[in-house]
């Protein structure tokens, strides 16, 4: 198991940007019984080359800075627990785009009318420059709005105001 500090900013978008050079990951994730940090998240990621990676992750805290505990698991362990996430799942296509030394991740949810952009920063006070190809699509920053955490989206769906139009 690896444990790290995650510094992340998240933005609600009006729609998908036109992306030319992006790696696309297909992600299915479900949440185990209990709060996100207690039960954790199961994630199956299909990479651009078709390979599949499985993780069990726990995130502690809220807002920009959180602790992330992540373990790579095999498909058998994933499959054995996946049924326990019924009713608490999301699916998305993650478009990863390098910009200004960072990786922007544009999450296009396949089961919700929602597009979010997130970026991990090397430190809490790292300056952030928004890419011009993204700036015009930002509705607002939702980093501190727990309703936009993947766990809450999996359990409750998106807030009414978030539907991309």
C-alpha positions in Angstrom: 0.0 0.0 0.0 1.2 3.4 -0.8 0.2 6.5 1.1 0.6 10.0 -0.3 -0.7 13.6 0.1 -2.9 14.6 -2.8 -3.2 18.3 -3.7 -6.0 18.6 -6.2 -8.2 21.3 -7.8 -11.5 20.5 -9.5 -13.6 22.5 -11.9 -17.1 22.0 -13.2 -17.3 22.4 -17.0 -20.1 23.3 -19.4 -19.0 20.5 -21.7 -16.1 18.7 -23.3 -13.2 20.7 -24.7 -11.9 19.8 -28.1 -8.9 17.6 -27.3 -6.3 16.6 -29.8 -3.5 15.0 -27.8 -5.0 13.2 -24.9 -4.6 9.8 -23.4 -8.0 8.3 -22.7 -8.6 5.9 -19.8 -11.9 4.1 -19.2 -12.7 4.1 -15.5 -15.3 2.2 -13.5 -15.3 2.8 -9.8 -17.5 1.8 -7.0 -17.6 2.6 -3.3 -17.7 0.0 -0.5 -20.2 0.3 2.3 -19.5 3.2 4.7 -18.0 6.5 4.1 -15.4 6.9 1.3 -12.5 6.8 3.8 -13.8 3.8 5.7 -14.7 1.3 3.0 -12.8 2.9 0.2 -13.1 2.8 -3.5 -12.6 0.0 -6.0 -11.4 1.2 -9.5 -10.9 -0.7 -12.7 -9.0 1.4 -15.3 -8.6 0.3 -18.9 -5.6 2.0 -20.3 -5.1 3.2 -24.0 -3.2 0.0 -24.8 -6.1 -2.2 -23.6 -4.4 -3.3 -20.4 -6.5 -3.2 -17.2 -5.4 -2.1 -13.7 -7.3 -2.5 -10.5 -7.0 -0.5 -7.3 -8.4 -0.2 -3.8 -8.1 3.3 -2.5 -9.0 5.2 0.6 -9.0 9.0 0.7 -9.0 10.9 4.0 -9.9 14.5 4.5 -11.7 17.0 2.2 -10.9 20.0 0.1 -7.7 20.6 -1.8 -5.3 18.5 0.4 -6.1 14.9 1.2 -4.3 11.7 2.2 -4.6 8.9 -0.4 -3.9 5.3 0.5 -3.8 3.1 -2.6 -3.2 -0.6 -3.2 -3.0 -2.3 -6.6 -5.1 -5.5 -6.5 -5.6 -8.3 -8.9 -8.7 -8.9 -10.9 -9.9 -11.7 -8.6 -9.8 -9.5 -5.5 -11.6 -6.7 -7.5 -14.3 -9.1 -8.8 -14.8 -10.6 -5.3 -15.6 -7.1 -3.8 -17.2 -5.4 -6.8 -20.7 -6.7 -6.0 -20.4 -4.9 -2.6 -20.4 -1.5 -4.5 -23.9 -2.0 -6.1 -25.8 1.3 -6.1 -22.6 3.3 -5.5 -20.8 3.3 -8.9 -19.7 5.7 -11.5 -18.2 5.3 -15.0 -16.2 7.9 -16.9 -13.7 8.5 -19.6 -10.7 10.3 -18.4 -8.8 12.4 -20.9 -5.3 13.2 -19.7 -3.6 16.3 -21.2 -0.2 17.7 -20.2 0.0 21.4 -19.8 2.5 23.7 -18.1 4.3 20.8 -16.4 1.0 19.3 -15.0 -1.5 16.7 -16.2 -5.0 18.0 -16.6 -7.6 15.2 -16.3 -10.9 15.9 -18.0 -13.5 13.4 -16.7 -16.5 12.8 -19.0 -19.0 10.8 -17.0 -20.7 8.1 -19.1 -23.6 7.6 -16.6 -24.1 11.2 -15.5 -24.6 14.5 -17.4 -21.4 15.9 -16.0 -17.9 16.9 -17.1 -15.2 17.8 -14.5 -11.6 18.9 -14.9 -9.1 18.2 -12.2 -5.4 18.8 -11.8 -3.0 17.5 -9.2 -0.5 20.0 -7.9 3.0 19.3 -6.4 2.1 21.5 -3.4 -0.8 23.4 -1.9 0.5 26.8 -2.9 1.7 25.9 -6.4 0.6 28.5 -8.9 -2.0 27.3 -11.4 -2.5 28.5 -14.9 -5.7 27.4 -16.6 -5.2 26.3 -20.2 -6.8 28.5 -22.8 -8.5 25.5 -24.4 -10.3 24.9 -21.1 -10.8 28.4 -19.6 -14.0 29.2 -21.6 -15.7 26.0 -20.4 -15.2 26.4 -16.7 -18.5 27.1 -14.8 -16.8 27.3 -11.4 -14.3 25.7 -9.2 -15.8 22.9 -7.1 -12.8 21.7 -5.1 -14.3 22.6 -1.8 -17.8 21.4 -2.7 -18.2 17.9 -1.4 -21.2 17.3 -3.7 -18.8 16.9 -6.6 -16.6 14.3 -4.9 -16.8 11.0 -6.8 -18.2 9.2 -3.7 -21.1 11.7 -3.5 -21.7 11.5 -7.2 -21.9 7.7 -7.0 -24.3 7.8 -4.1 -26.5 10.8 -4.9 -25.8 11.8 -8.5 -24.8 15.3 -9.6 -26.3 18.4 -8.0 -29.2 19.8 -10.2 -27.2 22.9 -11.2 -24.3 20.8 -12.6 -25.9 19.2 -15.7 -23.8 20.1 -18.7 -25.8 21.8 -21.4 
